[in-house]
């Protein structure tokens, strides 16, 4: 590899540090799939429009096909492989299984990563384009079907499993809310389900 066109980087992915030498133009998606063999993150449109490549970058969702690997140094990357707690599925993963939130499964990893972030964003009180009243004094909006659809709109499912995906996200959000209540947490405090 030409040293003038490549960089040695250190990526923290799913809690583990990885040292790589990559072409400066390598996307995070390609670094994950081709250099780290983390193939759960899928290459769909390669233009940031389908969401199949969605990962969490410092806890916020990001299209890994639009992110250069060299620009992620020093940040925490979580892929679908890092969502579960060992053998225990994350509530979003479990809800996708329980409510059949997938068909062919190609978009599922991006959908799951997005759903994890959606639930956190809503719990933190972030409004969406579907939020009827964004004034702080109005309080939190319910995470209803319209909110979920709007918040998940960056992830496409070619099979059309949207009804099941919305149900799965709603269920996982309810699990998170119950965990918050049991732990004495409040809206805006991060409690891991």
MIDOSE-1310 file (N, C-alpha, C; in nm, 2 decimals, decimal comma, always signed):
residues 193
xxxx	+0,08/-0,12/+0,00/+0,00/+0,00/+0,00/+0,09/+0,12/+0,00; +0,06/+0,22/-0,08/+0,13/+0,34/-0,10/+0,12/+0,42/+0,03; +0,23/+0,45/+0,11/+0,22/+0,52/+0,23/+0,17/+0,66/+0,22; +0,18/+0,72/+0,10/+0,13/+0,85/+0,09/-0,03/+0,86/+0,07
xxxx	-0,08/+0,74/+0,05/-0,23/+0,73/+0,03/-0,30/+0,64/+0,13; -0,22/+0,60/+0,23/-0,28/+0,52/+0,33/-0,24/+0,57/+0,47; -0,32/+0,52/+0,57/-0,29/+0,56/+0,71/-0,30/+0,44/+0,80; -0,22/+0,44/+0,90/-0,24/+0,34/+1,01/-0,33/+0,40/+1,11
xxxx	-0,44/+0,33/+1,14/-0,55/+0,38/+1,23/-0,58/+0,28/+1,34; -0,64/+0,33/+1,44/-0,68/+0,24/+1,55/-0,83/+0,26/+1,57; -0,91/+0,16/+1,54/-1,05/+0,17/+1,56/-1,10/+0,09/+1,68; -1,19/+0,15/+1,75/-1,26/+0,08/+1,86/-1,39/+0,03/+1,82
xxxx	-1,41/-0,10/+1,79/-1,53/-0,15/+1,74/-1,58/-0,26/+1,84; -1,71/-0,24/+1,88/-1,77/-0,33/+1,97/-1,69/-0,36/+2,10; -1,63/-0,25/+2,14/-1,55/-0,26/+2,27/-1,41/-0,31/+2,25; -1,36/-0,34/+2,13/-1,23/-0,39/+2,11/-1,15/-0,30/+2,02
xxxx	-1,02/-0,28/+2,05/-0,94/-0,20/+1,97/-0,87/-0,28/+1,86; -0,87/-0,22/+1,74/-0,82/-0,28/+1,62/-0,72/-0,19/+1,55; -0,60/-0,23/+1,52/-0,51/-0,15/+1,44/-0,51/-0,20/+1,30; -0,53/-0,10/+1,21/-0,54/-0,13/+1,07/-0,45/-0,03/+0,99
xxxx	-0,41/-0,07/+0,87/-0,36/+0,02/+0,77/-0,45/+0,02/+0,65; -0,51/+0,13/+0,63/-0,61/+0,14/+0,52/-0,58/+0,25/+0,42; -0,63/+0,23/+0,30/-0,63/+0,34/+0,20/-0,71/+0,46/+0,26; -0,67/+0,58/+0,25/-0,74/+0,69/+0,30/-0,88/+0,71/+0,26
xxxx	-0,91/+0,65/+0,15/-1,05/+0,65/+0,09/-1,14/+0,54/+0,14; -1,09/+0,45/+0,22/-1,17/+0,34/+0,27/-1,28/+0,39/+0,36; -1,40/+0,34/+0,33/-1,51/+0,38/+0,41/-1,51/+0,29/+0,54; -1,58/+0,34/+0,64/-1,60/+0,26/+0,76/-1,66/+0,12/+0,73
xxxx	-1,76/+0,13/+0,64/-1,83/+0,00/+0,60/-1,73/-0,10/+0,54; -1,64/-0,05/+0,45/-1,54/-0,14/+0,39/-1,44/-0,19/+0,49; -1,40/-0,10/+0,59/-1,31/-0,14/+0,69/-1,37/-0,25/+0,78; -1,49/-0,23/+0,81/-1,56/-0,33/+0,90/-1,57/-0,47/+0,83
xxxx	-1,62/-0,46/+0,70/-1,64/-0,59/+0,63/-1,52/-0,65/+0,58; -1,43/-0,58/+0,52/-1,31/-0,63/+0,45/-1,19/-0,65/+0,54; -1,17/-0,56/+0,64/-1,05/-0,57/+0,72/-1,08/-0,64/+0,85; -1,20/-0,62/+0,91/-1,23/-0,68/+1,04/-1,33/-0,80/+1,03
xxxx	-1,37/-0,84/+0,91/-1,46/-0,95/+0,89/-1,59/-0,94/+0,97; -1,64/-0,82/+0,99/-1,77/-0,79/+1,06/-1,87/-0,77/+0,95; -1,93/-0,88/+0,90/-2,01/-0,87/+0,78/-2,16/-0,85/+0,81; -2,19/-0,83/+0,94/-2,33/-0,80/+0,97/-2,38/-0,67/+0,91
xxxx	-2,29/-0,58/+0,91/-2,32/-0,45/+0,84/-2,32/-0,47/+0,69; -2,43/-0,44/+0,63/-2,45/-0,47/+0,49/-2,42/-0,35/+0,39; -2,37/-0,38/+0,27/-2,36/-0,28/+0,17/-2,48/-0,28/+0,08; -2,56/-0,18/+0,09/-2,68/-0,17/+0,01/-2,66/-0,08/-0,11
xxxx	-2,70/+0,05/-0,09/-2,69/+0,14/-0,20/-2,55/+0,20/-0,22; -2,47/+0,20/-0,11/-2,34/+0,27/-0,11/-2,35/+0,42/-0,13; -2,47/+0,48/-0,10/-2,49/+0,62/-0,12/-2,55/+0,68/+0,00; -2,57/+0,61/+0,11/-2,63/+0,66/+0,23/-2,78/+0,68/+0,22
xxxx	-2,85/+0,61/+0,13/-2,99/+0,63/+0,12/-3,07/+0,51/+0,17; -3,02/+0,39/+0,19/-3,10/+0,27/+0,22/-3,09/+0,23/+0,37; -2,98/+0,27/+0,44/-2,97/+0,24/+0,58/-2,92/+0,10/+0,61; -2,89/+0,01/+0,51/-2,84/-0,12/+0,54/-2,71/-0,12/+0,61
xxxx	-2,63/-0,02/+0,60/-2,50/-0,01/+0,66/-2,50/+0,07/+0,79; -2,61/+0,09/+0,85/-2,62/+0,17/+0,97/-2,55/+0,10/+1,09; -2,46/+0,18/+1,15/-2,39/+0,14/+1,27/-2,42/+0,25/+1,38; -2,37/+0,23/+1,50/-2,38/+0,33/+1,60/-2,24/+0,39/+1,61
xxxx	-2,23/+0,52/+1,61/-2,10/+0,59/+1,62/-2,11/+0,68/+1,74; -2,04/+0,64/+1,85/-2,06/+0,71/+1,97/-2,20/+0,71/+2,02; -2,27/+0,60/+1,99/-2,41/+0,59/+2,04/-2,51/+0,64/+1,94; -2,47/+0,71/+1,84/-2,57/+0,77/+1,74/-2,56/+0,70/+1,61
xxxx	-2,67/+0,69/+1,54/-2,66/+0,61/+1,42/-2,59/+0,69/+1,31; -2,53/+0,61/+1,23/-2,45/+0,67/+1,12/-2,45/+0,57/+1,00; -2,45/+0,62/+0,88/-2,44/+0,54/+0,76/-2,29/+0,51/+0,74; -2,25/+0,39/+0,76/-2,10/+0,36/+0,76/-2,05/+0,37/+0,61
xxxx	-2,13/+0,37/+0,51/-2,08/+0,38/+0,37/-2,04/+0,53/+0,34; -2,09/+0,62/+0,42/-2,05/+0,76/+0,40/-1,94/+0,81/+0,50; -1,90/+0,73/+0,59/-1,80/+0,77/+0,69/-1,67/+0,71/+0,65; -1,56/+0,79/+0,64/-1,43/+0,74/+0,62/-1,38/+0,67/+0,74
xxxx	-1,31/+0,56/+0,72/-1,25/+0,49/+0,84/-1,16/+0,57/+0,91; -1,08/+0,65/+0,84/-0,98/+0,74/+0,91/-1,04/+0,84/+1,00; -1,16/+0,88/+0,97/-1,23/+0,98/+1,05/-1,30/+0,93/+1,17; -1,30/+0,79/+1,19/-1,36/+0,73/+1,30/-1,26/+0,70/+1,41
xxxx	-1,14/+0,73/+1,39/-1,04/+0,70/+1,49/-1,07/+0,78/+1,62; -1,07/+0,71/+1,73/-1,10/+0,77/+1,86/-1,25/+0,77/+1,90; -1,33/+0,72/+1,81/-1,47/+0,71/+1,84/-1,51/+0,56/+1,86; -1,62/+0,54/+1,93/-1,67/+0,41/+1,95/-1,77/+0,37/+1,84
xxxx	-1,74/+0,26/+1,78/-1,82/+0,20/+1,67/-1,89/+0,08/+1,73; -2,02/+0,07/+1,71/-2,10/-0,05/+1,75/-2,17/-0,10/+1,63; -2,14/-0,22/+1,59/-2,21/-0,29/+1,48/-2,32/-0,38/+1,54; -2,40/-0,44/+1,45/-2,50/-0,54/+1,50/-2,44/-0,65/+1,58
xxxx	-2,31/-0,69/+1,55/-2,24/-0,79/+1,63/-2,22/-0,75/+1,77; -2,21/-0,62/+1,80/-2,18/-0,57/+1,93/-2,31/-0,53/+2,01; -2,42/-0,55/+1,96/-2,55/-0,50/+2,02/-2,59/-0,59/+2,14; -2,57/-0,73/+2,12/-2,61/-0,82/+2,23/-2,52/-0,82/+2,34
xxxx	-2,57/-0,87/+2,46/-2,49/-0,88/+2,58/-2,45/-1,02/+2,59; -2,34/-1,06/+2,53/-2,29/-1,20/+2,53/-2,40/-1,28/+2,45; -2,45/-1,38/+2,52/-2,55/-1,47/+2,46/-2,69/-1,41/+2,47; -2,71/-1,31/+2,55/-2,84/-1,25/+2,58/-2,86/-1,14/+2,47
xxxx	-2,97/-1,16/+2,39/-3,00/-1,06/+2,29/-3,04/-0,93/+2,34; -3,01/-0,82/+2,27/-3,06/-0,69/+2,31/-3,21/-0,69/+2,29; -3,29/-0,62/+2,37/-3,43/-0,61/+2,35/-3,48/-0,58/+2,21; -3,41/-0,50/+2,14/-3,45/-0,48/+2,00/-3,43/-0,60/+1,91
xxxx	-3,32/-0,68/+1,93/-3,30/-0,80/+1,86/-3,41/-0,90/+1,89; -3,44/-0,91/+2,02/-3,55/-1,01/+2,06/-3,68/-0,97/+2,00; -3,71/-0,84/+2,00/-3,84/-0,79/+1,95/-3,85/-0,82/+1,80; -3,74/-0,80/+1,73/-3,74/-0,83/+1,58/-3,77/-0,98/+1,56
xxxx	-3,72/-1,07/+1,65/-3,75/-1,21/+1,64/-3,90/-1,24/+1,67; -3,94/-1,18/+1,78/-4,08/-1,20/+1,83/-4,18/-1,15/+1,74; -4,16/-1,04/+1,67/-4,26/-0,98/+1,58/-4,23/-1,00/+1,44; -4,14/-1,08/+1,40/-4,10/-1,11/+1,26/-4,07/-0,98/+1,19
xxxx	-3,98/-0,90/+1,25/-3,94/-0,77/+1,19/-3,84/-0,78/+1,08; -3,84/-0,89/+1,01/-3,75/-0,92/+0,90/-3,81/-1,01/+0,80; -3,77/-1,01/+0,68/-3,81/-1,12/+0,58/-3,68/-1,18/+0,53; -3,62/-1,11/+0,43/-3,50/-1,17/+0,37/-3,38/-1,15/+0,47
xxxx	-3,39/-1,04/+0,56/-3,29/-1,02/+0,66/-3,18/-0,93/+0,62; -3,17/-0,89/+0,49/-3,06/-0,81/+0,44/-3,05/-0,67/+0,52; -3,16/-0,61/+0,53/-3,16/-0,48/+0,60/-3,17/-0,48/+0,75; -3,19/-0,60/+0,81/-3,22/-0,62/+0,95/-3,11/-0,56/+1,04
xxxx	-2,98/-0,58/+1,01/-2,88/-0,53/+1,10/-2,88/-0,38/+1,10; -2,90/-0,31/+0,99/-2,91/-0,17/+0,99/-3,04/-0,12/+1,06; -3,15/-0,19/+1,04/-3,28/-0,16/+1,11/-3,26/-0,17/+1,26; -3,19/-0,28/+1,31/-3,17/-0,30/+1,45/-3,08/-0,19/+1,51
xxxx	-2,97/-0,16/+1,44/-2,89/-0,05/+1,49/-2,96/+0,08/+1,50; -3,04/+0,11/+1,39/-3,12/+0,23/+1,39/-3,22/+0,23/+1,50; -3,29/+0,12/+1,52/-3,40/+0,11/+1,63/-3,34/+0,13/+1,77; -3,22/+0,08/+1,79/-3,15/+0,11/+1,92/-3,13/+0,26/+1,94
xxxx	-3,09/+0,32/+1,84/-3,06/+0,47/+1,85/-3,20/+0,55/+1,86; -3,30/+0,50/+1,78/-3,43/+0,57/+1,79/-3,48/+0,57/+1,93; -3,48/+0,45/+1,99/-3,53/+0,44/+2,13/-3,45/+0,53/+2,23; -3,32/+0,54/+2,21/-3,24/+0,62/+2,30/-3,27/+0,77/+2,27
xxxx	-3,29/+0,81/+2,14/-3,32/+0,95/+2,11/-3,45/+0,99/+2,16; -3,55/+0,90/+2,15/-3,68/+0,93/+2,20/-3,68/+0,94/+2,36; -3,61/+0,85/+2,42/-3,60/+0,85/+2,57/-3,53/+0,98/+2,62; -3,44/+1,03/+2,54/-3,37/+1,16/+2,57/-3,45/+1,28/+2,54
xxxx	-3,57/+1,26/+2,48/-3,66/+1,37/+2,46/-3,64/+1,44/+2,33; -3,56/+1,38/+2,23/-3,54/+1,45/+2,10/-3,67/+1,44/+2,02; -3,71/+1,55/+1,96/-3,83/+1,55/+1,88/-3,80/+1,49/+1,74; -3,90/+1,46/+1,66/-3,88/+1,42/+1,52/-3,97/+1,51/+1,44
xxxx	-3,97/+1,49/+1,31/-4,06/+1,56/+1,22/-4,21/+1,53/+1,25; -4,23/+1,41/+1,31/-4,37/+1,37/+1,34/-4,42/+1,42/+1,48; -4,33/+1,48/+1,56/-4,36/+1,52/+1,69/-4,46/+1,64/+1,68; -4,58/+1,63/+1,74/-4,68/+1,73/+1,72/-4,64/+1,86/+1,79
xxxx	-4,59/+1,85/+1,91/-4,56/+1,97/+1,99/-4,42/+1,96/+2,04; -4,33/+2,04/+1,99/-4,18/+2,03/+2,02/-4,14/+2,13/+2,14; -4,24/+2,20/+2,19/-4,21/+2,29/+2,30/-4,17/+2,20/+2,42; -4,06/+2,24/+2,49/-4,01/+2,16/+2,61/-4,12/+2,15/+2,72
xxxx	-4,20/+2,25/+2,74/-4,31/+2,24/+2,84/-4,42/+2,14/+2,80; -4,42/+2,10/+2,67/-4,52/+2,00/+2,63/-4,49/+1,86/+2,68; -4,37/+1,84/+2,72/-4,33/+1,71/+2,77/-4,30/+1,61/+2,65; -4,27/+1,49/+2,69/-4,23/+1,39/+2,58/-4,36/+1,35/+2,50
xxxx	-4,33/+1,33/+2,38/-4,44/+1,28/+2,29/-4,44/+1,12/+2,30; -4,55/+1,06/+2,28/-4,55/+0,91/+2,29/-4,48/+0,86/+2,17; -4,41/+0,75/+2,19/-4,35/+0,68/+2,08/-4,45/+0,59/+2,01; -4,54/+0,66/+1,94/-4,65/+0,59/+1,87/-4,60/+0,54/+1,73
xxxx	-4,69/+0,48/+1,65/-4,65/+0,43/+1,52/-4,60/+0,54/+1,43; -4,66/+0,65/+1,43/-4,62/+0,76/+1,34/-4,48/+0,81/+1,38; -4,45/+0,82/+1,51/-4,32/+0,86/+1,55/-4,21/+0,76/+1,51; -4,25/+0,63/+1,53/-4,15/+0,52/+1,49/-4,13/+0,52/+1,34
xxxx	-4,23/+0,54/+1,26/-4,21/+0,54/+1,12/-4,12/+0,65/+1,07; -4,15/+0,77/+1,13/-4,07/+0,89/+1,09/-3,92/+0,87/+1,13; -3,90/+0,82/+1,26/-3,77/+0,81/+1,31/-3,69/+0,70/+1,24; -3,76/+0,60/+1,19/-3,69/+0,48/+1,12/-3,69/+0,51/+0,96
xxxx	-3,73/+0,62/+0,92/-3,75/+0,64/+0,77/-3,62/+0,64/+0,69; -3,51/+0,64/+0,76/-3,38/+0,63/+0,69/-3,34/+0,49/+0,66; -3,42/+0,40/+0,70/-3,39/+0,26/+0,67/-3,50/+0,20/+0,58; -3,46/+0,15/+0,47/-3,55/+0,09/+0,37/-3,55/-0,06/+0,39
xxxx	-3,67/-0,12/+0,37/-3,69/-0,27/+0,37/-3,75/-0,30/+0,23; -3,67/-0,37/+0,15/-3,73/-0,40/+0,02/-3,84/-0,51/+0,02; -3,84/-0,58/+0,13/-3,94/-0,69/+0,15/-4,07/-0,63/+0,20; -4,07/-0,51/+0,26/-4,19/-0,45/+0,30/-4,23/-0,49/+0,44
xxxx	-4,14/-0,53/+0,53/-4,17/-0,58/+0,66/-4,20/-0,46/+0,76; -4,24/-0,34/+0,71/-4,25/-0,22/+0,79/-4,35/-0,24/+0,91; -4,46/-0,30/+0,89/-4,56/-0,32/+1,00/-4,50/-0,40/+1,11; -4,43/-0,50/+1,08/-4,36/-0,58/+1,19/-4,25/-0,51/+1,25
xxxx	-4,17/-0,43/+1,17/-4,06/-0,35/+1,23/-4,11/-0,25/+1,33; -4,22/-0,18/+1,29/-4,28/-0,08/+1,38/-4,32/-0,15/+1,51; -4,39/-0,26/+1,50/-4,43/-0,33/+1,62/-4,31/-0,38/+1,71; -4,20/-0,42/+1,64/-4,08/-0,46/+1,71/-4,02/-0,34/+1,79
xxxx	-4,01/-0,23/+1,72/-3,95/-0,11/+1,78/-4,04/-0,07/+1,90; -4,17/-0,07/+1,88/-4,26/-0,03/+1,99/-4,24/-0,12/+2,11; -4,23/-0,25/+2,09/-4,21/-0,35/+2,20/-4,07/-0,33/+2,27; -3,97/-0,31/+2,19/-3,84/-0,28/+2,25/-3,84/-0,15/+2,33
xxxx	-3,91/-0,05/+2,28/-3,92/+0,08/+2,36/-3,99/+0,05/+2,49; -4,09/-0,03/+2,49/-4,17/-0,06/+2,61/-4,08/-0,13/+2,71; -4,00/-0,22/+2,66/-3,90/-0,30/+2,75/-3,80/-0,20/+2,81; -3,75/-0,10/+2,73/-3,66/+0,00/+2,78/-3,73/+0,08/+2,89
xxxx	-3,85/+0,13/+2,86/-3,92/+0,21/+2,95/-3,95/+0,14/+3,09; -3,98/+0,01/+3,08/-4,00/-0,07/+3,20/-3,87/-0,09/+3,28; -3,76/-0,10/+3,21/-3,63/-0,11/+3,27/-3,59/+0,02/+3,34; -3,63/+0,14/+3,27/-3,61/+0,27/+3,33/-3,69/+0,28/+3,46
xxxx	-3,81/+0,24/+3,46/-3,90/+0,25/+3,58/-3,85/+0,16/+3,69; -3,81/+0,04/+3,66/-3,76/-0,05/+3,76/-3,63/+0,00/+3,82; -3,55/+0,07/+3,74/-3,42/+0,12/+3,79/-3,43/+0,26/+3,85; -3,55/+0,31/+3,85/-3,57/+0,45/+3,90/-3,52/+0,55/+3,81
xxxx	-3,50/+0,52/+3,69/-3,44/+0,62/+3,59/-3,55/+0,71/+3,54; -3,51/+0,82/+3,48/-3,61/+0,91/+3,42/-3,57/+0,94/+3,28; -3,66/+1,00/+3,21/-3,64/+1,04/+3,07/-3,51/+1,12/+3,06; -3,42/+1,07/+2,96/-3,30/+1,15/+2,94/-3,18/+1,08/+3,01
xxxx	-3,21/+0,99/+3,11/-3,10/+0,92/+3,17/-3,08/+0,79/+3,10; -2,96/+0,76/+3,06/-2,94/+0,63/+2,98/-2,94/+0,52/+3,08; -3,03/+0,42/+3,05/-3,04/+0,30/+3,12/-3,03/+0,19/+3,02; -2,93/+0,10/+3,03/-2,92/-0,01/+2,93/-3,01/-0,12/+2,97
x	-3,09/-0,16/+2,87/-3,19/-0,27/+2,89/-3,12/-0,40/+2,88
